[in-house]
Amino acid sequence: MALPHAQSCEVVSLRPLAPRLHDTPTCALIKAGQLEVIRVVLPAGKEQHQHDAPGEVTLLCLEGEVLFQAGAQSHTLREGDFLHLVPRIPHVLRALQDASLLVTICLVPG
């Protein structure tokens, strides 16, 4: 069963999950005509396989620590760190600690 997406003007909590992180799945918060917003949850040691997106992407680390790799570049993202990607950049995320991120994806490339 799919979780409902947030509606216009609905408040969504992005507070740290802390001990609930292991029981919380990754979920799309909004999927609209031009935008998708996802809370990605990665327990320590887990990895999102290499992927890309047709539009621009932003990543905001909400809690924990994640290794971001795109080609020869790698960055460790910690709570409060923000990263922007241009379209079609293959990348991988690996949790160094239990982590959650806010990911926005532009669905209509410019």
C-alpha positions as CSV (number, residue, x, y, z in Angstrom):
1,M,0.0,0.0,0.0
2,A,1.4,3.4,-1.0
3,L,1.8,6.0,1.6
4,P,-0.2,9.2,0.9
5,H,1.8,12.2,-0.3
6,A,1.6,15.6,1.5
7,Q,-1.1,17.9,0.1
8,S,-0.7,21.6,-0.6
9,C,-0.2,23.6,2.6
10,E,0.2,20.4,4.7
11,V,2.9,20.6,7.3
12,V,5.4,17.6,7.2
13,S,7.8,17.0,10.1
14,L,11.5,16.5,9.1
15,R,12.8,16.3,12.6
16,P,15.5,13.7,13.2
17,L,14.2,10.2,13.4
18,A,17.0,9.2,15.9
19,P,16.0,5.8,17.5
20,R,13.1,5.4,15.0
21,L,15.4,5.5,12.0
22,H,15.6,1.7,11.7
23,D,11.8,1.4,11.7
24,T,11.2,4.2,9.2
25,P,11.2,3.5,5.4
26,T,12.3,5.8,2.7
27,C,9.2,7.6,1.4
28,A,8.2,10.2,-1.2
29,L,6.7,13.1,0.7
30,I,5.5,15.0,-2.4
31,K,5.2,14.0,-6.0
32,A,3.8,16.8,-8.1
33,G,4.0,17.8,-11.8
34,Q,7.5,19.2,-11.6
35,L,8.9,18.1,-8.2
36,E,9.4,15.1,-6.1
37,V,10.6,15.3,-2.5
38,I,11.8,12.2,-0.8
39,R,13.0,11.4,2.7
40,V,15.7,8.8,2.2
41,V,16.5,6.7,5.2
42,L,19.8,4.7,5.2
43,P,20.9,2.7,8.2
44,A,24.7,2.5,8.8
45,G,26.4,0.4,6.1
46,K,23.5,0.5,3.6
47,E,24.0,1.9,0.2
48,Q,21.7,3.3,-2.6
49,H,23.0,1.7,-5.8
50,Q,24.4,4.0,-8.5
51,H,21.6,6.0,-10.2
52,D,20.9,9.3,-11.8
53,A,17.9,11.6,-12.4
54,P,16.7,13.4,-15.5
55,G,16.5,16.8,-13.7
56,E,18.4,18.7,-11.1
57,V,18.7,17.2,-7.6
58,T,19.4,18.5,-4.1
59,L,20.4,16.6,-1.1
60,L,20.1,17.9,2.5
61,C,21.5,15.6,5.2
62,L,19.0,15.8,8.1
63,E,20.9,13.5,10.5
64,G,23.8,11.0,10.5
65,E,26.6,10.8,8.0
66,V,26.6,9.7,4.4
67,L,29.3,9.2,1.8
68,F,28.3,10.8,-1.6
69,Q,30.2,9.6,-4.6
70,A,29.9,10.9,-8.2
71,G,32.7,9.7,-10.5
72,A,36.0,10.7,-9.0
73,Q,34.4,13.1,-6.5
74,S,33.3,12.1,-3.0
75,H,32.0,14.1,-0.1
76,T,31.0,13.2,3.4
77,L,27.6,14.8,4.2
78,R,26.7,15.4,7.8
79,E,23.7,17.0,9.5
80,G,22.9,20.3,7.8
81,D,25.1,19.7,4.7
82,F,23.5,20.5,1.3
83,L,24.5,19.4,-2.1
84,H,23.3,20.2,-5.6
85,L,23.5,17.9,-8.7
86,V,23.0,18.8,-12.3
87,P,20.9,16.3,-14.4
88,R,22.2,12.9,-15.3
89,I,25.1,12.7,-12.8
90,P,25.5,9.0,-11.8
91,H,26.0,8.9,-8.0
92,V,26.0,6.6,-5.0
93,L,25.0,7.2,-1.4
94,R,26.4,5.0,1.5
95,A,25.5,5.6,5.1
96,L,28.6,5.8,7.4
97,Q,26.2,6.3,10.3
98,D,22.4,5.9,10.5
99,A,21.2,8.8,8.3
100,S,18.2,10.4,6.7
101,L,18.3,12.9,3.9
102,L,15.8,15.2,2.2
103,V,16.1,14.7,-1.5
104,T,14.4,17.0,-4.1
105,I,14.2,16.0,-7.8
106,C,13.2,18.3,-10.6
107,L,10.9,16.1,-12.8
108,V,10.9,18.5,-15.7
109,P,14.5,19.1,-16.9
110,G,15.2,22.7,-18.0
